[in-house]
Structures are given as C-alpha cells and as structure tokens.
Amino acid sequence: MSDQQRQSRRPGLSTIAIHGGQASNKTHAHVQPIYQSSTYVFDSVAHGQSLWREDEYGHIYGRLGNPNTEATASIIAALEGANLPNRPYGLLAASGMAAVSTVLLALTRAGDTIVSQKSLYAATHSLLSSRLPHYGVNHVAFDGGRLDELEAALDDNTNVRLVYIETPVNPTMALTDIRSVAKRAHAAGALVCVDNTFATPYLQRPLELGADIVVHSTTKYLTGHGTVVGGAIITGDHALYHDRFLPTLITYGAVAGPMDAWLTEQGLKTFELRMARHCENGMAVARFLEEHPAVARVNYPGLPSFPQIDLARTQMDGFGAMLSFELKGGYTAGVALLDHVRLCTLAVSLGTVDTLIAHPASMMNFKMAREDRLRMGITDGLIRLSVGIENLEDILADLDQALTAAARG
Ligand SMILES: Cc1ncc(COP(=O)(O)O)c(C=O)c1O
C-alpha cells in the first residue's frame, strides 16, 4: 500500500465504532466514563460566557449537552457517513420517537406540508396524521413503491418542506428507492428524511444516497442488547444540525441521558460483528420459513421471491435480519404460534441479540382499526421476526416446533 493510499484509506465500521467516541475523555480511563452530572462548573464568569458564546468547547448544563451523548452521537454520525468526505453531525435523543418528533417540529410551521410514505412505523404515522395537523402541519401520503404518487403529491401541494420515508418499512419490509425520492424531493425544494432503524448504517447509508437527514431508534440494532430506549438524528448539513435540530431538541427537552448514551456506545463496539451474524441468520431463517408448509409468504429483501430484490441489491449492502411472514392460518394461527415459542422472545421491539417475535395484529397494531391496518399491509396472520444472533439451529428448531404446534391448533 502506498503512503497516499494509506493516508486516504477510510476506517472500517468497527474501527469507527470502537475508537470514534473517545475525543472528550480526558481522564485516561480506558473505557469512556459516564458523566452522570446535571450541571458543569465554570472556572469564572468569563469562562461561562465563553461557553455560552461557543467561543470554546465545553459543557454548561446536561440538557444542553453531555460528553456521553456527544460521543455516541458522533460515532453514529461517522457510521452513517462512513464513505462521505466529511463526517456528518449527530444528536442523541431520548427515544426514536423523540428523534422523529424533533426533526418534524424543527422543519415545519403552520401551513407547511410533510409528504410521507403511507406505510410507516405506527407512532410516526400517528404523529404525522393525527398530532401535527393540530399545529397546522398538513400530511399527504404516497405509496412508497409508487414514485408517480410522490410526484403528484409534490405537484399538488405547496410548502412541502419534507419527504419522510422509512425503508425497509416496519413490518412489511417494503422498500422505498432513496435515490429516486431524493431526486424528486430536491427538485421540488423539499428535504428528505429517512428512518434507517431497520437497515442500520451496516446495510444502508441514506446520506450517501442523497437523503438530507437520517433518524434512528437506537433502541434497536445500534444499542443491540435491549438495554436502552433512545434515538438519533444525523445530518451532513451544519445549519440544519446547529440552527434547527439542536435548538429544537434542547428546547422541547427530549434529550438522551448519559447512562443510556454510554450503554449505546458499548453496544456499538460490537455493532459490525453483530450485524454480520444477524444477516447470516436472517437469510437462513427466511429460507427455512419459505419452505415451511404453515407459511404462505415470507417478506425478506434477500429472497428471490421478494418483489423489490433488485432495489435491495442496489440500495443496501446486505439484507439484514428483519423479516415478516404470512401464516396460512391467519389471526388464530398467529396467536397460537406466539403462544408456543420457547426460545424466541415474545416481545415488541427489534434488533436485539435475541430473536424477538411479534404478531402485529394482536400486539403493536392491536388498537388500530382493522381497515387502517390492512391498508398498511398488516394482515391478520402477519408475523414479524427480528432474527437474533443465537446459534441458527436453535432458532430454526424453536420456530419449527412452534409452527407445528400452532398448525395442530
Ligand atoms: C422503524 C422505527 N422507527 C422508530 C421507532 C420508534 O423508536 P422508539 O421506540 O425508540 O421511540 C421504532 C420503534 O419500534 C421503529 O421500529
């Protein structure tokens, strides 16, 4: 390798995740300490003023900034911008929904419109369709697979500030073409925000595909061990970060705490390793389910039967470990399957080291009107699986026994 190649070589994801957050650690502790402090001491009034003016870097008060949240946010930003010339800016929020709300509130005012996919994570959908309209922010939805519908929404509405997408979408796994959406949104003067929770920067880096903003529920793969509820906002645009998202986050107050940030930082150290195993197991479980007599259909971006496999191949670096499948026995079979699993954990959430199984119709979308749920592709017998990193044979054996028991009734 020449000197020039060595200098221009970019660090890999594990190197970023393991070394990327140490900048603020001045204590010589090997592992970044937890700065569990609500406020910070000024040397003098002049020192305090210099911090308020941002003439120098430092901390004032926990809601305004904390070394742990900043370190973790900067690692996630670096992962999202792994191939960009400049590291994007990151903020850590108290939850994935705090990150989503901060972005939407920061970018819109009464009279503006947000265009989003029809099918979205349920709370995001509810925020857009039921909450923001109270503040005069309109919501128009398009089918994520239909760019003509997006174009119509952009043509028919004025003041479209943002196009908001989630790909792969929870829980149907349908993909939206980030590059094409960004091209059309930018032509109409709108920004693009992508919820990258399902794919993670291991599989997909939306900023590299033309998006302006990425949001995450760090509750999921980025923390990885189910120990934290958290969120992140990433953007390459300094003005968006500094003048919009940061003031909105600290004014509404949905900031992450230092302990949660620290746990996410520890989780990130094994992020790349975990994701490789997640992907391996995800593909094998998808293939197994597709062959199973109790299963009508499997939605997994890496299967040849997946209608958008070509988009998955160009937009993503792999196919992940999230999948959903349709049981032939519908709602009753869904409930029976979940009541029979022994190894798979019966719980909402996703992206943890253990395999999590959920039946949206009887669990997270239980309160939604059936017609609304069906409109989002969430059928009665749809099961969502977040394939963990346990030994594959054990996951397959548990699914097999539970599917067999559920089919017996
Ligand atoms: C795709 C997606 N986005 C956002 C969220 C919200 O994240 P949180 O629960 O951390 O607020 C979730 C939660 O499941 C999700 O699946």
The ligand as a Gaussian input file, in Angstrom:
#p B3LYP/6-31G(d) Opt

LIG

0 1
 C      -38.803000       1.943000      12.340000
 C      -38.980000       2.543000      13.688000
 N      -38.842000       3.874000      13.828000
 C      -38.999000       4.485000      15.030000
 C      -39.333000       3.757000      16.148000
 C      -39.526000       4.463000      17.451000
 O      -38.452000       4.205000      18.295000
 P      -38.545000       4.296000      19.900000
 O      -39.423000       3.187000      20.356000
 O      -37.122000       4.178000      20.325000
 O      -39.138000       5.625000      20.226000
 C      -39.476000       2.373000      16.046000
 C      -39.834000       1.565000      17.230000
 O      -40.094000       0.382000      17.152000
 C      -39.312000       1.755000      14.779000
 O      -39.451000       0.432000      14.622000

